Amino acid sequence: MNQSWRQHAACRGLDPEIFYPASDEEAGAAKAVCALCSVEESCLEFALSAREREGVWGGATERERRRIIRQRRRTA
């Protein structure tokens, strides 16, 4: 999978710990960065396809990504 989008990510160079909060309720800082990111959608699609289990990717927590996958399965 092409990951050239990573070069343009708003999170590039930031402390990775921001994107691995202890709980979904603490994901606000990471989601704020993602909301301003030009490659948010590519990041989310990567995380969905790679089944990333931890962290905030493309503005979505693990729980939110699982929900997206379930919704996509239902509509497919």
A tleap script that builds the chain and sets N, CA, C and O, in Angstrom:
source leaprc.protein.ff14SB
mol = sequence {
  NMET ASN GLN SER TRP ARG GLN HIE ALA ALA
  CYS ARG GLY LEU ASP PRO GLU ILE PHE TYR
  PRO ALA SER ASP GLU GLU ALA GLY ALA ALA
  LYS ALA VAL CYS ALA LEU CYS SER VAL GLU
  GLU SER CYS LEU GLU PHE ALA LEU SER ALA
  ARG GLU ARG GLU GLY VAL TRP GLY GLY ALA
  THR GLU ARG GLU ARG ARG ARG ILE ILE ARG
  GLN ARG ARG ARG THR CALA
}
set mol.1.N position { 0.839 -1.179 0.000 }
set mol.1.CA position { 0.000 0.000 0.000 }
set mol.1.C position { 0.887 1.248 0.000 }
set mol.1.O position { 1.857 1.331 0.754 }
set mol.2.N position { 0.551 2.193 -0.835 }
set mol.2.CA position { 1.292 3.447 -0.939 }
set mol.2.C position { 1.071 4.271 0.324 }
set mol.2.O position { -0.065 4.562 0.698 }
set mol.3.N position { 2.161 4.640 0.969 }
set mol.3.CA position { 2.059 5.411 2.200 }
set mol.3.C position { 2.725 6.776 2.069 }
set mol.3.O position { 3.179 7.347 3.061 }
set mol.4.N position { 2.783 7.292 0.863 }
set mol.4.CA position { 3.404 8.604 0.654 }
set mol.4.C position { 2.627 9.715 1.358 }
set mol.4.O position { 3.176 10.787 1.612 }
set mol.5.N position { 1.360 9.469 1.674 }
set mol.5.CA position { 0.559 10.447 2.397 }
set mol.5.C position { 1.188 10.809 3.732 }
set mol.5.O position { 0.974 11.911 4.238 }
set mol.6.N position { 1.959 9.901 4.306 }
set mol.6.CA position { 2.573 10.140 5.618 }
set mol.6.C position { 3.483 11.363 5.621 }
set mol.6.O position { 3.641 12.021 6.649 }
set mol.7.N position { 4.075 11.664 4.483 }
set mol.7.CA position { 4.968 12.825 4.389 }
set mol.7.C position { 4.227 14.129 4.607 }
set mol.7.O position { 4.839 15.134 4.969 }
set mol.8.N position { 2.931 14.132 4.397 }
set mol.8.CA position { 2.115 15.347 4.505 }
set mol.8.C position { 1.252 15.375 5.762 }
set mol.8.O position { 0.438 16.281 5.938 }
set mol.9.N position { 1.427 14.400 6.622 }
set mol.9.CA position { 0.593 14.284 7.817 }
set mol.9.C position { 0.883 15.399 8.816 }
set mol.9.O position { 2.039 15.752 9.049 }
set mol.10.N position { -0.164 15.941 9.394 }
set mol.10.CA position { -0.036 17.009 10.386 }
set mol.10.C position { 0.658 16.511 11.650 }
set mol.10.O position { 1.237 17.306 12.391 }
set mol.11.N position { 0.606 15.219 11.899 }
set mol.11.CA position { 1.211 14.652 13.105 }
set mol.11.C position { 2.710 14.400 12.960 }
set mol.11.O position { 3.394 14.096 13.937 }
set mol.12.N position { 3.197 14.526 11.766 }
set mol.12.CA position { 4.614 14.248 11.516 }
set mol.12.C position { 5.483 15.145 12.403 }
set mol.12.O position { 5.365 16.370 12.376 }
set mol.13.N position { 6.338 14.521 13.173 }
set mol.13.CA position { 7.239 15.245 14.048 }
set mol.13.C position { 6.687 15.524 15.440 }
set mol.13.O position { 7.417 15.988 16.316 }
set mol.14.N position { 5.407 15.245 15.650 }
set mol.14.CA position { 4.815 15.441 16.977 }
set mol.14.C position { 5.104 14.230 17.862 }
set mol.14.O position { 5.450 13.156 17.370 }
set mol.15.N position { 4.962 14.415 19.141 }
set mol.15.CA position { 5.142 13.322 20.099 }
set mol.15.C position { 4.081 12.250 19.840 }
set mol.15.O position { 2.888 12.529 19.952 }
set mol.16.N position { 4.495 11.035 19.498 }
set mol.16.CA position { 3.527 9.968 19.199 }
set mol.16.C position { 2.591 9.648 20.364 }
set mol.16.O position { 1.488 9.145 20.150 }
set mol.17.N position { 3.018 9.932 21.580 }
set mol.17.CA position { 2.182 9.619 22.747 }
set mol.17.C position { 0.831 10.330 22.689 }
set mol.17.O position { -0.152 9.846 23.250 }
set mol.18.N position { 0.781 11.470 22.015 }
set mol.18.CA position { -0.483 12.197 21.856 }
set mol.18.C position { -1.530 11.296 21.202 }
set mol.18.O position { -2.718 11.376 21.517 }
set mol.19.N position { -1.075 10.444 20.295 }
set mol.19.CA position { -1.973 9.623 19.483 }
set mol.19.C position { -2.256 8.251 20.086 }
set mol.19.O position { -2.914 7.415 19.467 }
set mol.20.N position { -1.756 8.029 21.290 }
set mol.20.CA position { -2.008 6.776 22.000 }
set mol.20.C position { -2.515 7.089 23.409 }
set mol.20.O position { -1.851 6.780 24.398 }
set mol.21.N position { -3.699 7.704 23.489 }
set mol.21.CA position { -4.251 8.078 24.793 }
set mol.21.C position { -4.667 6.847 25.594 }
set mol.21.O position { -4.911 5.774 25.042 }
set mol.22.N position { -4.741 7.033 26.903 }
set mol.22.CA position { -5.125 5.932 27.792 }
set mol.22.C position { -6.583 5.517 27.582 }
set mol.22.O position { -6.938 4.364 27.823 }
set mol.23.N position { -7.421 6.444 27.138 }
set mol.23.CA position { -8.831 6.122 26.904 }
set mol.23.C position { -9.359 6.972 25.753 }
set mol.23.O position { -8.733 7.953 25.351 }
set mol.24.N position { -10.500 6.587 25.238 }
set mol.24.CA position { -11.134 7.350 24.153 }
set mol.24.C position { -11.462 8.768 24.602 }
set mol.24.O position { -11.417 9.705 23.805 }
set mol.25.N position { -11.789 8.919 25.871 }
set mol.25.CA position { -12.143 10.236 26.398 }
set mol.25.C position { -10.949 11.196 26.379 }
set mol.25.O position { -11.137 12.412 26.398 }
set mol.26.N position { -9.743 10.670 26.343 }
set mol.26.CA position { -8.527 11.488 26.343 }
set mol.26.C position { -7.955 11.694 24.942 }
set mol.26.O position { -6.819 12.146 24.801 }
set mol.27.N position { -8.719 11.371 23.919 }
set mol.27.CA position { -8.247 11.435 22.536 }
set mol.27.C position { -8.433 12.808 21.901 }
set mol.27.O position { -8.132 12.976 20.720 }
set mol.28.N position { -8.912 13.774 22.636 }
set mol.28.CA position { -9.221 15.094 22.089 }
set mol.28.C position { -8.049 15.793 21.432 }
set mol.28.O position { -8.203 16.374 20.358 }
set mol.29.N position { -6.881 15.749 22.054 }
set mol.29.CA position { -5.711 16.426 21.485 }
set mol.29.C position { -5.330 15.815 20.138 }
set mol.29.O position { -5.027 16.535 19.187 }
set mol.30.N position { -5.345 14.500 20.063 }
set mol.30.CA position { -5.011 13.821 18.807 }
set mol.30.C position { -6.047 14.136 17.731 }
set mol.30.O position { -5.696 14.409 16.584 }
set mol.31.N position { -7.308 14.097 18.103 }
set mol.31.CA position { -8.370 14.376 17.137 }
set mol.31.C position { -8.303 15.812 16.628 }
set mol.31.O position { -8.652 16.080 15.479 }
set mol.32.N position { -7.858 16.734 17.475 }
set mol.32.CA position { -7.714 18.128 17.055 }
set mol.32.C position { -6.644 18.258 15.975 }
set mol.32.O position { -6.817 19.011 15.017 }
set mol.33.N position { -5.545 17.530 16.126 }
set mol.33.CA position { -4.488 17.532 15.108 }
set mol.33.C position { -5.034 16.922 13.820 }
set mol.33.O position { -4.837 17.467 12.734 }
set mol.34.N position { -5.711 15.803 13.946 }
set mol.34.CA position { -6.262 15.117 12.768 }
set mol.34.C position { -7.263 16.002 12.018 }
set mol.34.O position { -7.317 15.979 10.789 }
set mol.35.N position { -8.038 16.765 12.748 }
set mol.35.CA position { -9.057 17.609 12.125 }
set mol.35.C position { -8.451 18.652 11.195 }
set mol.35.O position { -9.111 19.116 10.266 }
set mol.36.N position { -7.202 19.020 11.440 }
set mol.36.CA position { -6.522 20.021 10.613 }
set mol.36.C position { -5.647 19.388 9.530 }
set mol.36.O position { -4.999 20.100 8.763 }
set mol.37.N position { -5.626 18.080 9.466 }
set mol.37.CA position { -4.698 17.356 8.592 }
set mol.37.C position { -5.262 17.179 7.176 }
set mol.37.O position { -6.425 16.820 6.992 }
set mol.38.N position { -4.419 17.437 6.204 }
set mol.38.CA position { -4.833 17.311 4.804 }
set mol.38.C position { -4.918 15.854 4.332 }
set mol.38.O position { -5.506 15.577 3.286 }
set mol.39.N position { -4.338 14.929 5.092 }
set mol.39.CA position { -4.359 13.517 4.690 }
set mol.39.C position { -5.128 12.649 5.689 }
set mol.39.O position { -4.885 11.447 5.795 }
set mol.40.N position { -6.043 13.262 6.407 }
set mol.40.CA position { -6.817 12.544 7.423 }
set mol.40.C position { -7.520 11.316 6.843 }
set mol.40.O position { -7.493 10.243 7.446 }
set mol.41.N position { -8.140 11.468 5.692 }
set mol.41.CA position { -8.878 10.357 5.085 }
set mol.41.C position { -7.942 9.211 4.690 }
set mol.41.O position { -8.265 8.044 4.913 }
set mol.42.N position { -6.799 9.534 4.114 }
set mol.42.CA position { -5.834 8.487 3.735 }
set mol.42.C position { -5.329 7.752 4.963 }
set mol.42.O position { -5.154 6.534 4.935 }
set mol.43.N position { -5.097 8.483 6.034 }
set mol.43.CA position { -4.638 7.895 7.288 }
set mol.43.C position { -5.687 6.941 7.847 }
set mol.43.O position { -5.367 5.830 8.269 }
set mol.44.N position { -6.929 7.378 7.845 }
set mol.44.CA position { -8.006 6.535 8.350 }
set mol.44.C position { -8.143 5.269 7.508 }
set mol.44.O position { -8.280 4.173 8.052 }
set mol.45.N position { -8.107 5.413 6.200 }
set mol.45.CA position { -8.231 4.239 5.324 }
set mol.45.C position { -7.072 3.269 5.541 }
set mol.45.O position { -7.266 2.053 5.505 }
set mol.46.N position { -5.875 3.797 5.765 }
set mol.46.CA position { -4.727 2.935 6.064 }
set mol.46.C position { -5.000 2.138 7.338 }
set mol.46.O position { -4.828 0.919 7.369 }
set mol.47.N position { -5.428 2.843 8.387 }
set mol.47.CA position { -5.671 2.185 9.669 }
set mol.47.C position { -6.761 1.129 9.560 }
set mol.47.O position { -6.655 0.064 10.168 }
set mol.48.N position { -7.804 1.412 8.794 }
set mol.48.CA position { -8.877 0.445 8.607 }
set mol.48.C position { -8.379 -0.792 7.867 }
set mol.48.O position { -8.692 -1.917 8.256 }
set mol.49.N position { -7.619 -0.592 6.821 }
set mol.49.CA position { -7.143 -1.731 6.032 }
set mol.49.C position { -6.075 -2.532 6.770 }
set mol.49.O position { -5.980 -3.747 6.599 }
set mol.50.N position { -5.275 -1.860 7.586 }
set mol.50.CA position { -4.214 -2.537 8.334 }
set mol.50.C position { -4.721 -3.088 9.665 }
set mol.50.O position { -3.995 -3.774 10.384 }
set mol.51.N position { -5.980 -2.777 9.982 }
set mol.51.CA position { -6.581 -3.206 11.254 }
set mol.51.C position { -5.744 -2.754 12.452 }
set mol.51.O position { -5.476 -3.524 13.375 }
set mol.52.N position { -5.341 -1.485 12.406 }
set mol.52.CA position { -4.598 -0.910 13.535 }
set mol.52.C position { -5.436 -1.049 14.790 }
set mol.52.O position { -6.601 -0.652 14.813 }
set mol.53.N position { -4.861 -1.596 15.805 }
set mol.53.CA position { -5.611 -1.873 17.027 }
set mol.53.C position { -5.485 -0.778 18.073 }
set mol.53.O position { -6.314 -0.706 18.980 }
set mol.54.N position { -4.491 0.061 17.975 }
set mol.54.CA position { -4.263 1.066 19.009 }
set mol.54.C position { -4.112 2.442 18.393 }
set mol.54.O position { -3.757 2.585 17.223 }
set mol.55.N position { -4.385 3.434 19.192 }
set mol.55.CA position { -4.125 4.804 18.796 }
set mol.55.C position { -5.227 5.460 18.000 }
set mol.55.O position { -6.223 4.843 17.621 }
set mol.56.N position { -5.006 6.739 17.762 }
set mol.56.CA position { -5.920 7.547 16.951 }
set mol.56.C position { -5.307 7.651 15.560 }
set mol.56.O position { -4.172 8.100 15.404 }
set mol.57.N position { -6.050 7.244 14.576 }
set mol.57.CA position { -5.617 7.281 13.182 }
set mol.57.C position { -6.721 7.945 12.376 }
set mol.57.O position { -7.882 7.550 12.473 }
set mol.58.N position { -6.377 8.930 11.597 }
set mol.58.CA position { -7.379 9.584 10.763 }
set mol.58.C position { -8.529 10.159 11.566 }
set mol.58.O position { -9.659 10.233 11.084 }
set mol.59.N position { -8.239 10.563 12.785 }
set mol.59.CA position { -9.264 11.168 13.628 }
set mol.59.C position { -10.188 10.187 14.315 }
set mol.59.O position { -11.186 10.593 14.910 }
set mol.60.N position { -9.874 8.895 14.247 }
set mol.60.CA position { -10.745 7.879 14.839 }
set mol.60.C position { -9.977 7.001 15.831 }
set mol.60.O position { -8.848 6.582 15.576 }
set mol.61.N position { -10.618 6.741 16.953 }
set mol.61.CA position { -10.045 5.828 17.939 }
set mol.61.C position { -10.271 4.387 17.479 }
set mol.61.O position { -10.952 4.138 16.485 }
set mol.62.N position { -9.693 3.458 18.213 }
set mol.62.CA position { -9.877 2.049 17.866 }
set mol.62.C position { -11.361 1.677 17.878 }
set mol.62.O position { -11.836 0.989 16.975 }
set mol.63.N position { -12.074 2.119 18.872 }
set mol.63.CA position { -13.503 1.813 18.976 }
set mol.63.C position { -14.268 2.386 17.776 }
set mol.63.O position { -15.126 1.715 17.203 }
set mol.64.N position { -13.955 3.608 17.410 }
set mol.64.CA position { -14.621 4.239 16.268 }
set mol.64.C position { -14.284 3.528 14.961 }
set mol.64.O position { -15.139 3.395 14.086 }
set mol.65.N position { -13.045 3.075 14.829 }
set mol.65.CA position { -12.665 2.339 13.614 }
set mol.65.C position { -13.393 1.007 13.529 }
set mol.65.O position { -13.805 0.598 12.443 }
set mol.66.N position { -13.555 0.335 14.643 }
set mol.66.CA position { -14.316 -0.932 14.638 }
set mol.66.C position { -15.752 -0.676 14.209 }
set mol.66.O position { -16.333 -1.466 13.465 }
set mol.67.N position { -16.319 0.423 14.675 }
set mol.67.CA position { -17.690 0.782 14.294 }
set mol.67.C position { -17.778 1.046 12.789 }
set mol.67.O position { -18.731 0.616 12.139 }
set mol.68.N position { -16.803 1.742 12.243 }
set mol.68.CA position { -16.782 2.028 10.805 }
set mol.68.C position { -16.720 0.725 10.007 }
set mol.68.O position { -17.428 0.564 9.012 }
set mol.69.N position { -15.879 -0.191 10.443 }
set mol.69.CA position { -15.750 -1.477 9.748 }
set mol.69.C position { -17.069 -2.236 9.784 }
set mol.69.O position { -17.490 -2.798 8.773 }
set mol.70.N position { -17.724 -2.255 10.944 }
set mol.70.CA position { -19.025 -2.939 11.046 }
set mol.70.C position { -20.056 -2.299 10.128 }
set mol.70.O position { -20.813 -3.004 9.459 }
set mol.71.N position { -20.094 -0.975 10.090 }
set mol.71.CA position { -21.050 -0.279 9.230 }
set mol.71.C position { -20.793 -0.587 7.760 }
set mol.71.O position { -21.728 -0.796 6.987 }
set mol.72.N position { -19.533 -0.613 7.387 }
set mol.72.CA position { -19.195 -0.913 5.989 }
set mol.72.C position { -19.596 -2.334 5.623 }
set mol.72.O position { -20.063 -2.580 4.511 }
set mol.73.N position { -19.420 -3.262 6.541 }
set mol.73.CA position { -19.818 -4.633 6.266 }
set mol.73.C position { -21.319 -4.741 6.054 }
set mol.73.O position { -21.773 -5.470 5.173 }
set mol.74.N position { -22.090 -4.020 6.855 }
set mol.74.CA position { -23.557 -4.043 6.748 }
set mol.74.C position { -24.042 -3.478 5.432 }
set mol.74.O position { -25.028 -3.959 4.873 }
set mol.75.N position { -23.364 -2.463 4.934 }
set mol.75.CA position { -23.820 -1.807 3.702 }
set mol.75.C position { -23.231 -2.432 2.445 }
set mol.75.O position { -23.625 -2.087 1.331 }
set mol.76.N position { -22.293 -3.346 2.623 }
set mol.76.CA position { -21.654 -3.975 1.450 }
set mol.76.C position { -22.519 -5.047 0.848 }
set mol.76.O position { -22.131 -5.670 -0.140 }
savepdb mol mol.pdb
quit
